Amino acid sequence: MATATRSARDLDRAVALFHALSDTTRLGILEMLRGGERCVCDLQDELEAAQSRLSFHLRVLKEVGLVEDRREGRWAYYSIVPEALAEVHDLVVAMQPKKGALPVRAGSCCR
């Protein structure tokens, strides 16, 4: 039973990560952050996004741990959390079928 619970938790985590990555704006934010930490005002200018829209997308990324922020005065600076992207990578790799694991069926298995 504990294995099923852990597995369900793992699936919930995967869903949250993939949901966060399923939006063009959020992917654009991550692309901008690949070069390093960026001020929220730079993100807003480059994405031509309203402050409220950008805040929403940054919150989604932050809640799943893909980005983190640092406050300096009245400004917020965002950066990618490399361990979270490594987790996404590991999830995708784990989904790949094992060699020889998918037998080729000659006929239909359902009638």
C-alpha positions as CSV (number, residue, x, y, z in Angstrom):
1,M,0.0,0.0,0.0
2,A,2.8,2.4,0.8
3,T,4.3,1.9,-2.7
4,A,0.9,2.8,-4.3
5,T,0.7,6.0,-2.2
6,R,4.3,6.9,-3.1
7,S,3.6,6.2,-6.7
8,A,0.4,8.4,-6.6
9,R,2.5,11.1,-5.0
10,D,5.1,10.8,-7.8
11,L,2.4,11.0,-10.4
12,D,0.9,14.1,-8.8
13,R,4.4,15.7,-8.8
14,A,4.8,14.8,-12.5
15,V,1.4,16.3,-13.4
16,A,2.3,19.5,-11.5
17,L,5.6,19.9,-13.3
18,F,4.2,19.1,-16.7
19,H,1.3,21.5,-16.2
20,A,3.8,24.3,-15.3
21,L,5.7,23.5,-18.5
22,S,2.5,23.4,-20.7
23,D,2.2,27.1,-21.4
24,T,4.0,29.2,-24.0
25,T,4.5,32.2,-21.6
26,R,6.0,30.0,-18.9
27,L,8.3,28.3,-21.4
28,G,9.3,31.7,-22.6
29,I,10.2,32.7,-19.0
30,L,12.3,29.7,-18.6
31,E,14.1,30.3,-21.9
32,M,14.9,33.9,-20.7
33,L,16.2,32.6,-17.4
34,R,18.5,30.1,-19.1
35,G,21.1,32.9,-19.3
36,G,20.9,33.5,-15.5
37,E,18.9,35.6,-13.0
38,R,16.6,38.2,-14.4
39,C,14.7,41.1,-12.8
40,V,11.0,40.8,-13.1
41,C,10.9,44.2,-14.9
42,D,13.1,42.7,-17.6
43,L,10.9,39.7,-18.0
44,Q,7.8,42.0,-18.2
45,D,9.4,44.1,-20.9
46,E,10.8,41.3,-23.0
47,L,7.5,39.3,-22.8
48,E,5.4,42.4,-23.3
49,A,3.2,41.0,-20.5
50,A,1.0,42.8,-18.1
51,Q,2.3,42.7,-14.5
52,S,-0.7,40.6,-13.3
53,R,-0.3,38.1,-16.1
54,L,3.4,37.7,-15.5
55,S,2.9,37.4,-11.8
56,F,0.5,34.5,-12.4
57,H,2.9,32.6,-14.6
58,L,5.8,33.2,-12.2
59,R,3.7,32.0,-9.3
60,V,2.9,28.7,-11.2
61,L,6.6,28.1,-11.9
62,K,7.6,29.0,-8.4
63,E,4.9,26.8,-6.7
64,V,6.3,23.7,-8.4
65,G,9.9,24.7,-7.7
66,L,11.1,25.4,-11.2
67,V,12.1,28.9,-10.4
68,E,13.0,30.8,-7.3
69,D,13.1,34.5,-6.5
70,R,15.3,36.8,-4.6
71,R,14.2,40.2,-3.3
72,E,16.4,43.3,-3.5
73,G,14.6,46.4,-2.4
74,R,11.4,46.7,-4.3
75,W,12.6,44.4,-7.1
76,A,12.3,40.6,-7.5
77,Y,14.9,38.6,-9.4
78,Y,14.1,35.2,-10.7
79,S,16.3,32.2,-11.6
80,I,15.9,28.6,-12.6
81,V,16.2,25.8,-10.0
82,P,18.5,23.4,-11.8
83,E,17.5,20.4,-9.6
84,A,13.8,20.9,-10.7
85,L,14.7,20.7,-14.4
86,A,16.8,17.6,-13.6
87,E,13.7,16.1,-12.0
88,V,11.7,16.8,-15.2
89,H,14.5,15.2,-17.3
90,D,14.4,12.2,-15.0
91,L,10.6,11.9,-15.3
92,V,10.8,11.9,-19.1
93,V,13.7,9.4,-19.3
94,A,11.7,7.1,-16.9
95,M,8.8,7.1,-19.4
96,Q,10.9,5.7,-22.2
97,P,10.0,2.1,-23.0
98,K,12.7,-0.4,-22.2
99,K,14.3,-2.1,-25.2
100,G,12.3,-5.3,-26.0
101,A,9.6,-4.4,-23.5
102,L,7.0,-3.8,-26.1
103,P,6.2,-7.0,-28.0
104,V,5.0,-6.7,-31.5
105,R,1.5,-8.4,-31.7
106,A,0.6,-10.2,-34.8
107,G,-3.1,-9.8,-34.3
108,S,-5.6,-8.0,-32.3
109,C,-5.7,-8.8,-28.6
110,C,-9.3,-7.5,-28.2
111,R,-12.3,-9.1,-29.8
